[in-house]
Amino acid sequence: MQSHILVPLDGSKLAETILPHALFFARQTQSVLTLLRVIMPPGEPAYPVPYIPDDWYAGEVSWTKSYLNSVATRLKAQGVPVEAQYMEGTFAGAAIQSYAEGHPEVQLIALATHGRDAGGRLLLGSVAGDVYSSTPTSLLLLHPAKDEPIPSGPVIQATYETMVVPLDGTEVSERVLERATDLALACHASVLLVSVFPTHLLEEEVIVDDIVDPMQKVPAYEEKERNDILETQAEHVRSSTGLPVQTLIAQGDPGASIERYFGKNQRHQLIVTTRKQAEHKVMRFLHRSTVPVLFVAL
């Protein structure tokens, strides 16, 4: 069974910023790109709305088909198989989850987030937040920068120069490293291993960075041991793959450490992690990063 990558679109240019990244994964995994738009059922809204015509549903279906076909044409020009689908749903996040559950060939959902506020569901946007919390498959999320240019012509495949892999010493993070290594080999990228201290060593919130360097709270032997483990992992990847590998010990908030590492050049990186790692309070930067994040389902 050929795998599919599900790309939910709402018709906005912001949502289309995920297309170059979805195209990369479609080529890398030889998958079909399935474009999906969720539209309201014909019986909605249940109350009368003066500015919505009675025949709005037929117009919505017609526009959706035309829009998805136009996006599909842009992608097919890059030599990948594309399907266009629409489905009815009152809540887009639940509809996307339902589609993924009913189609086992969907191995990845690629989605641009719309949320930009600092709290709760608004951190990802309601649709992305619902999908993130409930979908059983791997998930690629992109939080586009406000000033990111959105070309309207042919879709150009995304390129990654660095695979960023947060490691917390668990077996799951080691398996994520294997996935990140495969991706790095596919696009000739380097690997950055980021050591994240266990939460019991960093109990305070990130704002303590402004008061005391959190690394001062970590015993020296813990820091040395973590560095030795990280270097061992890096050498293993180098010797087995030939990839360039660098290491970084996160100080406090891993996101801030990574931002300092890359400076102003935040483009062409991909963070590869799991939901469990990202949900640690010291890992919350993953939700707000303008770097795409691949949440691997293991």
Protein Blocks (a to p, Z undefined) as FASTA:
>chain_A
ZZddddddehiaklmmmmmmmmmmmmmnopacddddddddfkbcfbdcfklcfklmmmmm
mmmmmmmmmmmmmmmmnopacdddddddfblklmmmmmmmmmmklmbdcdddfbfbfbhj
llnopklmmmmmmpcbdcddddddfklccdfbdcdddddfbdcdddehiaklmmmmmmmm
mmmmmnopacdddddddfklmmbcfklmmmpcfklmpcfklmmmmmmmmmmmmmmmmmmn
opacdddddehjlklmmmmmnmmmlghiacdddfklmmpmklmmmmmpcbdcddddZZ
